[in-house]
Amino acid sequence: MPRTLPLAAVATVALALTGCTASANFTVDPDEFAADVATTLQEQVGASVAPTIDCGDESIDIVEDEQVICALSVEGDEAVYDTTATITAVDGADYSYDAEVSDTPRS
């Protein structure tokens, strides 16, 4: 016996879906992005340990010129530095970025 949804249920689902919006941009998990930035910075300075990077809790849109402000800290130092990662090129879900660490810690 085939299963069918009552017409009212189909209409309710259709109405519910019309209220949804979808982003046309790819996104990246902030923890994944932070780990990538940490590895890049570790390699740039030749450190034996990667810094701790926190880029928040919100998914990051992968769009050119998107700026993400992250917090950088290193073990043994209480200072936290703003780190601005700017997405410079996008190819679908692939992206490149530049990261710049502030010269002075947050106050």
Buried (B, 14 or more C-beta within 10 A) or exposed (E): EEEEEEEEEEEEEEEEEEEEEEEEEBBBEBEEBBBBBBEBBBEEEEEEEBBBBBBBEEBBBBBEEBEBEBBBBBEEEEEBBBBBBBBEEBEEEEBEBEBEBEEEEEE
